[in-house]
Each structure stands twice: as C-alpha cells, then as structure tokens.
C-alpha cells in the first residue's frame, strides 16, 4: 500500500468510492436497528455512514456483531431525530440510540487533531469535543481497516486511508505515526493485539515496533477503563492468542504485574492460565455463560497460590487464614492497575477460599461443600488446577464422582472405579480395574468439568 504520509500537506483528499457491485457489504447483513438509525439521519438531512468494525468484518468475511454509525449530526440534533437517544461521554459526547433491546452507538464526525487539544505529559489527549467532517473523521480512526464507511445513500464503501487494500492483504495498520497515535491513546496497543487476532491479520511492522517500548503508558489509563478492555481481550474466542500477544509485547506485565512476575518464576503456571482462558473461549463458542469472576480468579491465582504457600511457611498461618490473606493482598494490588468491581471480586475470592475444602473428604464436610452456592464454579476451578498439575487429578475425579453417584466415594480409589463404570455405561472403552478387582455400582454420569 502506498505510504499514507504522502497525504501530508494536502488541504483536501478525494476518497476512493467502491460501488455496491464491487463489495460485499449489504443491508441484509446490517441489523434492522442500525438501518433505522441510518435512514432516520439521512431523511433528516444529515450524512450517515456505517463505520468501523461492522464494515471491516463484513469485508473480512466475518459476521458483524456491533454496528456503529458516524454522522454529520451533532449530539443535540440526534436527540431531535431519535427520542430514545441518550447522550454519554465527557471526553467526546456520543449518542446511544435504543430500538428494543439493541443499542446503536452514533458518533458525530470528529475534527482533526491540532496543537490546541489538551494533552498530558505523555501525549495522551484529555479533551476532544471538536467536530469535523467525513475526511477528518476518517483520519482520526485508529486503524485503516476501521476507517471504512458504508454510505446509506448509494450503498458504496468510502475509503480515505487505503483500508480496503489492507483488509484484502490481511494487514492491520495504524493511521499516521504509530508512536504519536499510541501516545494519544495507549489503549490502542491493546486493540491492536485483539483486532489482529480476531481477524487473523498480521500487525504491520511499523505498527508493531513501538508497542513493547510504549507499553508502560498503560499505567496512565484509568483502572476502570482497563477493566473493560481486559474483558474484551480475554473473554472472547481468541483469549489464548490474545494472552500470548499481550505477554509478547510486554502489555500483560503492565496490566497484571504480579501475575507476570509469578509466571516468570514458575513457568508451569502459564499452562493453568491458558487452560482457563481456553475453557472460557470454548464456553463462549458454545453460547454458555461466562463471568469475569472466574476469569480473574484464574488470572490472579498464580500470585495467590505462591503467597498462600509463603504465608504458611513463614508465618505459620492456618491454610484458611493464609488463603484469605493471600486473596485480599492479590485483589488490592491488582486494583492498582485494573479495577475489579466487588460484584466480581467477592465471588472470585469465594472460589479461591473453597479450594482447601476439596481436600476434606470425611464426615459431613463433602455434603456441605456440595450444597455451597459457589460449589460449581469452585469445582470447575479445581478441575482446571488438576489438568495443569496444580492439584491432584484423583481429587478432582473424586468430586466428579461425588456429584454423579447416590453415595459419596469412600476413597480416591473408589472414585476411580465410579468414573470407570460411568465411562463404560456411556459406551466408552472399559477401563482396567484396579488391582484389588473390587468395583462399585450406582454411578451416574460424571459432571462436566
């Protein structure tokens, strides 16, 4: 693709317009709510374009999920067109237009970046309520692939930055000088990793080069905003690839410095985190519920487990007290970088604090644990630990059998027998009996870990 900097100094650029017959973007692929917003703005005399991820994804052969719209209408004008429009944002005001359960984000064209924009000492833009036209808006976008506009008037795709060519070449490229653009908003580094993995694109070399060097700029981003970004990048189908990308570029160390330090000291724990992320990705692919509480429980567990052992060894704390203190310390330190709301941190800590109780197999303790409202999440966590060497696999099998059978297994060996009988009943190859030859009946289907 020709160098975008050739445009510098020109007062006006003529965009490339791709007619409807030469691109796959169709109204059939756009949500009815987004079409209502596009037509409503057009009929009110405003320019209106579908922009960003929806256009990019359709061109890349992916079903779009989010439909964002850019318009010449100012926020107050949008409210006159749509009674359901709600204005939000301080740094730049946008409108959320609701149609039923769907919310369409509508943004006024942004103005060009100038020296008058308020910045902090790192170059991050602090105030941005300046409006512009379609051209200035295109060059304010982060990546060329996100600067493609679908014009509802003639159904053409408008391209100012060479984004169509980059989509065809499967390359993710920042618009403008990469270092300057990352300094304007360091979250773009996280977006670069996430979008490249989602689309199976390569990061253009100049776009990738500054990331590791500028990763510390993430410390300037409010922790609440980073919480939202972490959810986007790690609670998705590409979670493992994103995790590896974050670590490769030094970004994960800025988000979770204590976890990164623990993974460096104990590389085997990396397998546990990746297994948890893969589990989350599979649940998302199967339309099963996922929660940030479980995700964060896995992300912070390496430092919790290390601190748990140290508190017992150095201070002689009871396991329950040691785990509680280790969890409190982990949450407090993590929140310095990434906010973790209490609605997630409290169930997360319950998942941790239930782990020692899985070792208690005698008396009524197992039955009480089975009845605990957080049992299932804690059990799933135990299974993940057992799959990566952090817990005894026989213990996980015992609790699997305990959920499946009418009576609790008397020992870990009994749990092995119950699991073998269950597998046989389901048509799996019959497993070898243990040496004593004793087998038990009455096992049901093991719960899915």
Buried (B, 14 or more C-beta within 10 A) or exposed (E): BEEBEEBEEEEEEEBBEBEBEEBEBEBEBBBEBBBBBBEBBBEBEBBBBBBBBBBBBBBBEBEBEEBBBBBBBBBEBBBEBBEEBEEEEEEBBBBBBBBEEEBBBBBBBBBEBEEEBEBEEBBBBEEBEBBBBBBBBBBBBBBBBBBBBBBBEEBBBBBBBBBBBBBEEEBBBBBBBBBEBBBBBBBBBBBBBBBBBBBEBBBBEEBBEBBEEBBBBBBEBEBEEBBEBBBEBBBBBBBBBBBBBBBEBBBBBBBBBBBBBBBEEBEEBBBBBBBBBBBBBEBBEEEEEBBBBBBBBBBBBBBBBBBBEEBBEEEEBEBEEBBBBBBEBBBEBBBEBBBBEEEBBEBBBBBBBBBBBBEEBEEEEBEEBBEBEBBEBBBBBBBBBBBBEBBBEBBBBBBBBBBBBEEBBEEBBBBBBBBBBBBEEEEEEEEEEEEEEEEBEEBBEBBEB
